[in-house]
Amino acid sequence: MKVYISVDFEGVTGSTSWSSTNLGDIEHAAIAAQMKAEAMAAAKGAIEAGADEVYIKDAHDSGRNFDITGFPRQCRFIRDWMCSPESMVGGLTPEFDALLYVGYHSPAGSDGSPLSHTMNRGNNYVKLNGALCSEFLMHAMYGAELGVPSVFLSGDKALCEHAHAFDPKLRTVAVKEGVGCATISITPEEACERILSGARDAVEHRGECHLDVPETITMEICFKDHYRARTAGFYPGARQTGPYTVEYTGRTMREVMTFRMFVL
């Protein structure tokens, strides 16, 4: 069995400040160490559930945030970026049996985390068919199109609630809750215990998860700077709908992800 784990930073327990998300910042190292610990916990859970190949994507910023030593021998690592539409699930193919997300965060347009955003900090929100779109939802839809079920998610409490609206069977672990500029986090040790257990259960019951992919998908982006909406409106098939907004409708999630790659 082949499993893919995408690991982000802002949804790791304890992650609170924007400065901590930057490679080399004084706060970065401690959170990067926890990012590694949570990724390892998910990998061990998947292996206990029968996975014999586990691909782990460092899906934050530089794509080179955590040390890869000490992981089980079944693991393979995707570091830095493939510069392709699948972005945070780069290298995902229909050969994979399950897709897991660790350290993910609430989307732009929500108040679930002081680090809420979607792909970058240059937009007020991203929507898919009118619904607020998180990075989880974007990549889970892409995975579903390939026939790879998204089975597990860890991150902030509001993101877990957001994800359950699209698939109630998804296993989730909320490691923290955002309140204004603050976070209330569980201990790093408890986070890892819950993630290992949740990932194991999710992979064992992967057949229960299902995410519908609509026949047509419209992505709407509301930029913080009006000139970015104007620029994005020149993408073939895109339409500027207001001073700050642009939308694009595709027949597949890959088409929509390609639009996103060039404009967001």
C-alpha positions in Angstrom: 0.0 0.0 0.0 1.3 3.4 -1.0 0.4 6.5 1.1 1.1 10.2 0.5 1.4 12.7 3.4 1.4 16.5 2.8 2.9 18.4 5.7 2.4 22.2 6.3 3.6 24.4 9.0 0.9 26.8 10.2 -1.4 24.1 11.6 1.3 22.4 13.7 0.7 22.6 17.5 2.3 25.7 18.9 2.6 27.5 15.6 1.3 31.1 16.1 3.4 33.8 14.6 4.1 34.7 10.9 7.8 35.1 11.8 8.0 31.5 12.9 7.0 30.3 9.5 10.2 31.7 7.9 13.2 29.5 7.4 16.0 30.9 9.5 13.9 32.9 11.9 14.7 32.5 15.6 11.2 30.9 16.2 11.3 28.6 13.2 13.5 25.8 14.5 11.2 24.8 17.3 8.1 24.6 15.2 10.0 22.9 12.4 11.1 20.2 14.9 7.4 19.7 15.8 6.5 19.7 12.1 8.9 16.7 11.8 7.5 15.0 14.8 3.9 15.3 13.6 4.9 14.1 10.1 6.7 11.1 11.7 3.7 10.3 13.8 1.5 10.2 10.7 4.0 8.1 8.8 4.2 5.6 11.7 0.4 5.4 11.9 0.1 4.7 8.2 2.8 2.0 8.4 1.1 0.4 11.3 -2.1 0.3 9.2 -0.2 -1.6 6.4 1.5 1.1 4.3 4.8 -0.2 2.8 5.6 3.1 0.9 5.0 6.5 2.5 5.8 9.6 0.5 6.1 12.8 2.6 5.9 16.2 1.0 7.3 19.2 2.9 4.6 21.6 1.7 5.5 24.8 3.4 7.3 27.8 1.9 10.8 26.7 1.0 9.8 23.0 1.1 12.9 22.4 3.1 11.8 22.9 6.7 12.5 19.8 8.6 15.3 17.3 9.1 14.5 13.9 7.4 16.7 11.7 9.6 15.2 9.1 11.9 12.1 8.2 9.9 11.0 4.6 9.2 12.7 3.1 6.2 9.4 2.9 4.3 9.5 6.8 3.9 10.5 8.8 0.9 10.7 12.6 0.9 9.7 15.3 -1.5 11.5 18.5 -0.7 11.3 21.9 -2.4 8.8 22.3 -5.3 8.1 20.5 -8.6 6.7 23.7 -10.2 3.5 21.9 -11.3 -0.2 22.5 -10.8 -0.6 19.9 -8.0 1.6 22.2 -5.7 1.3 20.9 -2.1 0.7 17.3 -3.3 3.4 17.4 -6.0 4.1 13.9 -7.3 0.6 12.5 -6.4 -0.6 9.9 -8.9 -3.5 7.4 -9.0 -1.1 4.8 -7.7 -1.5 6.1 -4.2 -4.1 4.5 -1.9 -4.6 7.3 0.6 -3.8 11.0 1.1 -3.1 12.5 4.5 -2.6 16.1 5.6 -0.6 17.2 8.7 -0.1 20.8 10.0 -2.8 22.4 7.8 -4.6 25.6 8.7 -7.9 27.5 8.2 -8.4 29.3 4.9 -8.2 33.0 4.1 -11.6 34.6 4.9 -12.0 32.8 8.2 -10.9 33.5 11.7 -10.0 30.0 12.8 -6.3 30.8 13.2 -4.1 33.9 13.4 -2.3 32.3 10.4 -5.4 31.7 8.3 -4.6 32.0 4.6 -4.9 30.3 1.3 -1.7 29.6 -0.6 -0.3 33.0 0.3 -1.1 36.2 2.1 -2.0 38.2 -1.0 -5.7 37.4 -1.1 -8.8 38.0 1.1 -10.3 34.7 0.1 -10.5 31.9 -2.4 -13.7 30.1 -3.2 -14.6 26.9 -5.1 -18.2 27.0 -6.4 -19.1 29.6 -3.9 -17.7 27.9 -0.8 -14.7 29.2 1.1 -11.6 27.2 -0.1 -8.8 26.0 2.2 -5.6 24.5 1.0 -6.9 21.2 2.2 -10.0 21.4 0.1 -8.1 22.5 -3.0 -5.7 19.5 -2.9 -8.3 17.0 -1.6 -10.4 17.8 -4.7 -7.4 17.2 -6.9 -6.7 13.9 -5.1 -10.4 12.8 -5.5 -10.1 13.5 -9.2 -7.2 11.1 -9.4 -9.1 8.5 -7.4 -7.0 9.0 -4.3 -9.1 9.5 -1.1 -8.2 12.1 1.5 -8.5 10.2 4.8 -6.8 12.2 7.5 -6.2 15.9 8.5 -4.5 17.5 11.4 -4.4 21.3 12.1 -6.5 23.9 13.8 -10.0 23.2 15.1 -11.8 25.5 12.7 -10.2 23.7 9.7 -11.2 20.3 10.9 -14.8 21.6 11.2 -14.5 23.1 7.7 -13.3 19.8 6.2 -16.1 17.7 7.8 -18.6 19.8 5.9 -17.2 18.2 2.7 -16.6 14.7 4.1 -17.9 13.8 7.5 -16.0 10.5 7.4 -12.6 12.2 7.3 -10.5 11.5 10.4 -9.3 14.7 11.9 -7.1 15.8 14.8 -7.4 19.3 16.1 -4.1 20.2 17.8 -4.9 23.9 18.5 -7.6 26.5 18.4 -7.2 30.1 17.2 -8.5 33.0 19.2 -7.7 36.4 17.8 -3.9 36.7 17.5 -3.5 33.8 19.9 -3.6 30.0 19.8 -4.5 27.5 22.4 -2.5 24.4 21.7 -2.3 20.9 23.1 1.2 19.6 24.1 3.5 18.4 21.3 3.5 14.9 22.8 -0.2 14.6 22.9 -0.5 16.0 19.3 1.9 13.2 18.1 0.0 10.5 20.0 -3.3 11.6 18.5 -1.9 12.0 15.0 -0.4 8.5 15.1 -3.6 6.9 16.3 -5.8 9.0 13.9 -3.6 8.3 10.8 -3.6 4.6 11.6 -7.4 4.5 11.9 -7.8 6.6 8.8 -5.7 4.4 6.6 -7.3 1.3 7.9 -10.7 2.7 7.1 -9.7 4.6 3.9 -12.6 3.1 1.9 -15.1 5.1 4.0 -13.9 8.5 2.8 -15.3 10.2 -0.3 -15.2 13.7 -1.7 -17.4 14.6 -4.7 -15.8 16.5 -7.5 -18.4 18.7 -9.4 -18.7 18.5 -13.2 -17.6 22.1 -13.5 -15.5 24.0 -10.9 -15.4 27.7 -10.5 -12.6 29.3 -8.6 -13.0 32.9 -7.4 -10.1 34.8 -6.0 -10.4 38.1 -4.1 -7.0 39.7 -4.1 -5.8 42.3 -1.5 -4.4 44.5 -4.4 -6.7 45.5 -7.2 -3.9 45.3 -9.8 -3.5 41.6 -9.2 -7.1 41.0 -10.2 -6.6 42.9 -13.4 -3.5 40.9 -14.2 -5.2 37.6 -13.4 -8.1 38.5 -15.6 -5.8 38.1 -18.7 -5.3 34.4 -18.0 -7.1 32.5 -20.9 -10.7 31.8 -19.8 -10.5 33.9 -16.7 -12.9 36.9 -16.0 -12.4 39.9 -13.8 -15.6 40.3 -11.9 -14.8 43.3 -9.7 -11.9 45.6 -8.8 -10.4 42.9 -6.6 -12.0 39.7 -7.9 -11.4 37.2 -10.7 -12.9 33.9 -11.5 -12.2 30.9 -13.7 -14.3 27.9 -14.5 -12.7 24.6 -15.5 -14.0 21.1 -16.4 -11.4 19.4 -14.2 -9.6 20.3 -10.9 -6.3 20.1 -12.8 -7.5 22.9 -15.1 -8.4 25.0 -12.1 -5.2 24.2 -10.3 -3.2 25.3 -13.4 -5.1 28.6 -13.3 -4.2 29.0 -9.6 -0.6 28.2 -10.3 -0.2 31.2 -12.7 -2.3 33.8 -10.9 -2.2 33.1 -7.2 
